[in-house]
């Protein structure tokens, strides 16, 4: 499974990508929404781990664009600044899961494994 991690914090991005690769998944990295959209055009991406605080695009704009380019792509969102209003808004955009930072690695691995198995099922 190919995963795109879109995270504006370089340290968090590298750490998460390294961890996910260690679990056997292929990882692409992006620090902006624009780069994430470009990568979707260039690579076979199955799942996006999306930080909701990217510097160039609001999630309410980016998630529909991701889905427009790849209607069946999975999107897991991550935020360190949660509000009930934000969570309610993001959940209406067809995401797979809404995660709060700091990310629990066991939960993330379980989500990726589950999504991967579901993707392989006929």
C-alpha positions in Angstrom: 0.0 0.0 0.0 1.3 3.5 -0.9 0.7 6.2 1.7 1.1 9.9 1.3 2.0 11.7 4.5 1.1 15.4 4.3 2.5 17.1 7.4 4.0 20.7 7.7 6.4 19.8 10.6 9.5 18.4 9.0 10.5 16.4 12.2 7.1 14.9 12.5 6.9 14.2 8.8 10.3 12.4 8.8 9.5 10.4 11.9 6.1 9.3 10.8 7.3 8.4 7.3 10.2 6.3 8.8 7.8 4.5 11.2 5.3 3.7 8.4 8.1 2.4 6.2 9.3 0.2 9.0 5.8 -1.4 9.0 6.3 -2.3 5.4 4.4 0.4 3.6 5.6 2.7 0.8 5.6 6.4 1.8 5.6 9.7 -0.1 6.0 12.9 1.8 4.6 16.4 1.4 4.7 19.6 3.5 2.0 21.4 1.5 -1.5 20.8 0.1 -0.3 21.8 -3.4 2.5 19.2 -3.3 0.1 16.6 -2.0 -2.2 17.2 -5.0 0.7 17.0 -7.4 1.9 13.8 -5.9 -1.5 12.3 -6.3 -1.2 12.9 -10.0 2.3 11.4 -10.2 2.2 8.4 -7.9 -0.2 5.6 -7.1 -1.4 6.7 -3.7 -3.9 4.6 -1.7 -4.2 6.5 1.5 -3.4 10.1 2.7 -2.4 10.9 6.2 -3.3 14.6 6.3 -2.3 17.2 8.8 -5.1 19.7 9.1 -2.7 22.6 9.5 -0.9 22.7 6.2 0.3 26.2 5.4 -1.2 26.7 1.9 -4.6 25.0 1.9 -7.5 24.7 4.3 -8.7 21.1 4.8 -12.2 22.0 3.7 -10.7 22.9 0.3 -8.0 20.2 0.1 -10.0 17.1 1.0 -12.6 17.5 -1.8 -9.7 18.1 -4.3 -8.0 14.9 -3.2 -11.3 13.0 -3.6 -12.0 14.6 -7.0 -8.6 13.4 -8.3 -9.0 9.9 -6.6 -12.6 9.2 -5.6 -11.8 6.1 -3.7 -8.7 7.3 -1.9 -8.7 7.0 1.9 -8.0 10.1 4.0 -7.0 10.0 7.6 -6.8 13.4 9.2 -4.5 14.5 12.0 -4.7 17.6 14.2 -3.2 19.0 17.3 -5.7 21.8 17.6 -9.1 20.1 17.8 -12.4 21.7 18.3 -15.8 20.1 18.0 -16.7 22.4 15.1 -13.6 21.4 13.2 -14.1 17.7 13.8 -17.8 17.9 12.7 -16.8 19.8 9.5 -14.0 17.4 8.6 -16.0 14.3 9.2 -18.6 15.4 6.6 -15.9 15.3 3.9 -15.7 11.5 3.6 -12.6 10.8 5.7 -11.6 7.4 7.0 -10.6 8.5 10.5 -10.0 11.7 12.5 -6.9 11.5 14.7 -5.7 13.8 17.5 -2.0 14.5 18.0 0.1 13.3 19.5 -0.5 10.2 17.3 -0.7 6.9 19.1 1.6 4.6 17.0 -0.4 1.5 17.8 -3.6 3.0 16.7 -2.0 4.3 13.5 -0.5 0.9 12.7 -3.9 -0.8 13.3 -5.6 1.7 11.0 -3.1 1.2 8.3 -3.3 -2.6 8.6 -7.1 -2.5 8.5 -7.2 -0.2 5.5 -4.6 -2.3 3.7 -6.6 -5.5 4.3 -9.8 -3.8 3.2 -8.1 -2.5 0.0 -6.9 -6.0 -0.9 -10.4 -7.6 -0.3 -12.4 -8.1 -3.5 
